[in-house]
Amino acid sequence: MHSTTLAQMAVTALLVALLPLSLVWTSSDANKYRKLVWVCVFLTFDLIVFGAFTRLTDSGLGCPDWPGCYGAANPFLAHEQITAAEALLPTGPVTVFKAWIEMIHRYLAMAIGVLIVAMMAQAWYQWRKSQGTRAEYAPWLPTVLFLFVCLQGAFGAWTVTLKLQPVIVTTHLLLGMGLLALLAWYGGRQNQLIAPVRTVTASPPAMRNIRLLAGASAILLLVQLALGGWTSTNYATLACTDFPLCGGKLVPDMDFEHGFTLWRELGKTAAGHYLPFAALTAIHWVHRNFGLLVALLAGYTAWRAWEHRALHKTARYLALTLAAQIATGVATIYLSLPLMIAVLHNAGAALLVLLLTMLNYKAKYQYDIAKKAASGAASSHTPAARQK
């Protein structure tokens, strides 16, 4: 790609990032760094949802090269090539509409990268300026976030250059969810450092149990996200068009070997043959039934966390999101994958990641407070303390 095109793309990404940076700079929030972190959380959530829209509208190859579009910085400059490809195959992967969707997705991703670079630079500057005395500017996690977003960008490029290979697309989705979780954890830490909560809402054993439940729920959700990404990228969402049965059977005919072979082309087996329908059924059936396990454990976790004041709001939102996620999943099947419902289902998955991350962080913080309080109470009842 020509250096001029790269420069045009860099300028465009900076201009896109300038709007959220301006909002942060002009906001009334006393701590603008914390504001920047949460703006990144919001935009990353938006990027994941728009990425789902890109995938569901078959726009992933709307521009079949990377990082530009037919070697140009935007679809305006590549209009001739795009319209020629659309004329040859009007229902194909390259159309003017799909090209714009793909490039908007790329520019939003690049803008988030710019914001994370700004976050990392500010953290290192303030950390060195304060000689390491300001914990809110500890630069280690922002640096990890920068490396993480670079890895995510690499998988975004491979998604295009490897022609939507399912394992690459699924990994790209998981990395996006991971970036959202890391940013949410960092945002929770910023909140706690600025306005620490000292209230003890449970004993250490009780809060430890919630921590274990929240951690286990997050692990199960990670597996379910991988299964959901695998279902979507293999276009297996409508392999079962009834619920709770699949093809009229509780356990339909399934081909797990071909369905869960990771290294293969889209729609093909590892040997290069067309993927059998039984393989798609296996992918869908596993995702559907594993979702039941996630719902049961995460629902139980929300119920246990509900009674604690510091966790009540997060637990309530988690329960509501779980209910909505089940509803959109079933609606996707019965309504034959309407675009809006499918996008909402993906948004629900991202919201579950956000809420479970915050629940894990808050439970960890409450557990630490409870341990300190219990330790302080125990030391005050020692013989030496009573003599004083």
N, C-alpha and C positions, 0 to 999 in steps of 0.2 A: 504494500500500500504506500502511496506517495506521502511524503512528509507533510505536505500542505493539508492533505485530508486528515491526518492525525492531529495536526494543529487545530483544524476546524472542529474536530470532535472534542478535543480538550477544552477549547473555549466554550463550546456548547454545554459540556458537563459543568464547567465553572459557573456559567450563567444559570443553569438549572439549580445548582447548589446555592447560588446567591440569594434566592428568595427565602429559604428556611434560615440561612445565616442572618439575613436582615431581620427576620422576625425574632430571632433569638437576641440579636444585638439591641433592638428597639423595645424589647419586652420590659415589663415592669418588675419582672422577677429579679430579686436581689442577687441570686446566684445563677448567672448566665451559663456557667459550665454545666450545672445540673440540667438546666433547660435544654442545652444542646444534646445532652445524652438522651433525654426523653423525646426530643424531636427525632433523633435517629431511630429510637424504638418505633415511633409512630410511622415514619417513612419506610422502615424495614417491613413492618406489618403490611403497609400498602403495597410494597414491592412484591411480597409473597402472594397477595391476593391478585395483583395485576399479572404476576407470573402464571397463576392458575388460569386467568382469563386468556392469556397468550397461548397456553397449552390447549385449552378447551376449544379455542377457535381455530386450532391447527395453524397457528401463526409462528410456530417455533422456527420454521425455515422461510419465513416471509422475506428475509434477506439471507440468501444461502451462503454468504461468506461472513467473516468476522475480522475486525470489529465494525467495519462499515457496511455499506449496502451496495453491492456491485462495485466495490472500491471507492464509493463516494461517502461523504459524511452524513448524508440524510437522503430519504426517498425523493425529495424534490430534485436533487442532482442526479439521481439514478432513475428518473421517471421513464426514460426511453427504454431502458433494459427491462424494467419491471412490467411495463405495459406490453412489451413484446413477449415476455414469458407468460403473462396472463392471457394474451391472445392465443398462444399455442395450447394452453391448458387452463381454461377459465375456472375450473374447480380444483386446480392444483394448489400446491403449497405457496406459490408466489403470486400475490395479487397486490394492488396498491393498498388496499385496506389492511391486509396482513403485514405488509412491509412496514406500515406506520405503527401498527401495534408492536411489532418486534423491536423497532428502533426506539419507541417511547420506553419500552421495558429496559432496553440497554442504557438509555440516558438516565433513567431514574436510578438504576444500579450504579452507574458511574458517579452520579451526584451523591449518593450515600457514601461511596468510597471517598469522595472529597471531604464530606463532613467528618468521617472517621479519621482521616488524615489530620484535619483541623483539631479534632479532639485529642489525638495523640500528641500533636505538636504543642498544644496548650498545656497538656499534662506534664510533658517533659520540661517545658519552660518554667512553669510554676513550681515544679518539684525541685529543680536546681536553684531557682531563685530563693525558695524558702529553706534550702539546704536539707530537704527531706523531712521537714517538720509538719507539713500539711498533708494529712492522710488522704483527703479527698482528691489530691492530685497524684497519688501513687501511679506511676506510668505503666505498670506491668500489664494490667488488663487492657488498657487502650492499645498497647503494642500488640498483644495477642489478637485483639479485634482487627487491627490493621493486617496482620498476617492472615487471619481468617478470611477477611474480605478479598484479599489477593487470591487465596485458594479458591474461593467461591467464583471469582472472575475467571479463573482458569477453567473450571468446570463449565461455566457459561459458554466459553469459547468452544470447548470440546463437544458440548451439546449440539452446536451448529456444525462443526467440522466433521463430527462422527455421525451426522445425519440422525439425530434423535435416538441414539443407541439407548435402550431402556435403563441399563445400569448407570450410565452417565447422567441421564435426566433425573433418575431417582436420587442419586447422590447429590446432584445440584439442589434438589428440593430439600434434602436433609440438611445440607450445609446452610441453606437459607433459614431453616427453622433453628438450627444451632446458633446462627448469628443473632437471631431474634432473642433466643434464650440468654445468650451472653450479655447482650445489651440490656435486657430487662433485669438481669442480676446486678449489673453495674448501676443501673438506675436505682434499684432498691438500696444498694450500698450508699449511693449519694444521698438519698432521702434520709437514711439512718444516721449518716455522719452530720447532716445539717440539723435535723430535728430528731434526736434520739428518743426512742420510746423506752421508758424505764419501768413501766408497769409489768408486774409478773402475773400472768393469767393462768398458769398451771404449774404443777410440780414438775421437776426434771424428768421423772419416769413417764409422765403423761405426755409431755412435749416430745420426748425422745420417740415415743410410739408414733406420734403424728409425723415426725420427721421421717421415720422408716416407711410409713404408709405413703407419704408424699414422694419420697425417693423411688419407691417401688412403682408408684403410679406413673412417674416420669419415665422410668425404664420401659414399662409396657407401652406408654404412649409413643416412645421412640420407635419401637418395633412396629406399632400400628401405622405410624407415619411412613415407614419404609414400605409396608404392605400396601398402603393407600397410594403412595407414589408409584409402586410397581403395577398396581391395578390401572391407574390412570395412564401411565406411559405405554402400557401394553394394550390400551383401549379395550379393557376387559370389564368396564363398568356395567355394560348391559349383557354380560354373559349369562346372568340370571335375571329374568324379568318378572319374577314373582318373589314374595316374601311372606312368611319366613322360609318357605320351601324354595328350592332352586330347580327349575325345570320340572316342577311337580314332584320332586323327590327331596327327602331330608338329606340324603347323601347321594348326589348325582354322580354320573360317570366323569372321572377327572383324570388328568394326565399331569401328575406333579413333576415328573422328570423334565419334560419339556417346558412346563410352565415356570419352573423356578431354576432353569439354567440361566446363569447371570450373563455370561459373555456370549452374546449373539446379537444379530441385527434386529431391528424393529420388524415384528411380524414373521420372523424366520426362526427356525430351530438352529442349534449350533452347527448342524450339517448343511444348512442353507435351504432346507425345505420350508414350505409354508407351515406356520404354527397351527396345530390342530385346535379345533374349538374346545375340546376337552381340557386343553392346557389353559385356555382363557377362563373356563369354568373353575378350574382349580385355584387360579389366582384370585378370582372374585370371591369364591366360597371361603377361602382362608381369611381374607381381609374382613369379610362380613362377620365371621364367627369369632375372630380374635377381637374385633371391636366390642363384642359382648363382654369379654374379660376386662377390657379397659374400662368400659362403662361401670361394671360392678365394683372394681377396685377404686377407681377415681370417685365414684359416687359414695362409697363407704368412707373414703378419705375426707370428702367434703362434709359428710355427716359428722364425723368425729371432730373435725376442725371447727364446725359451726358454733359449738358451745363456748369457744374461747374468744373473748372480745377482740383481741388483736388480730385474729384470723377470720372473724365472722364474715366480714364483707367479701373477702377473697373466696371463702368457701361458698358463699351464696352465689356469687357470679360463676364459680366453677360448676355448681349444680345446674344452674340455668343454661349454661353453655353446653353441658353434656346432654341435657334434654333437647336443646335445639339441634345439636349435632346428630342425634339419633333420628330426629324428625326429618332433617334435610337428607340424610342418607337413605331413609326409606322412600322419601319423595322422589329422589333421583332415580330410583328403580321403577317406581310405579308410573312416573310421568315421562319415562324414557329419556332421561338426561337433559332436562331443560337447562339452558346455559346459566340462567340466574341462580337456580337452585344449586347447581354444581359448583358455581363460584362461591356461594354462601357456605357450602360444605367445606370447601378448602379454607375459607376465612375462619370457620369454626375450629378447624384443626389448628390454625395459627393462634387463635385466641386461647385454646386449651394449652398450648405451649407457653404462652405468656402468663396465664393464670397459675399453672402448675409451677412455673419458675418462681413467681412471686410467693406462692404458698411455701415452697421449699425454702426460699430465703427468709421469710418471716418466721417460719417454724425454727430454723436454725438460730436466728437471732433471739427469739424468745427462749429457746433452750439454753443458750449461753447466759442470758439474764437470770433464768431460773437457777442454774447451777451456781452462779455468783451469789445470788440471794441465799440459797441453801447453805453455801460454804460460809457466808458471813454470819448466818444465824447459828451455825454449828460452832464457829470459833468464839462467839459471844457467850456460849454456855460451857466453855472449858473451865476447869478449876482456876487456871491463872487469870482468866478474864473475870471470874466471879470475885477473886481476891481484890482485884483492882476496883 
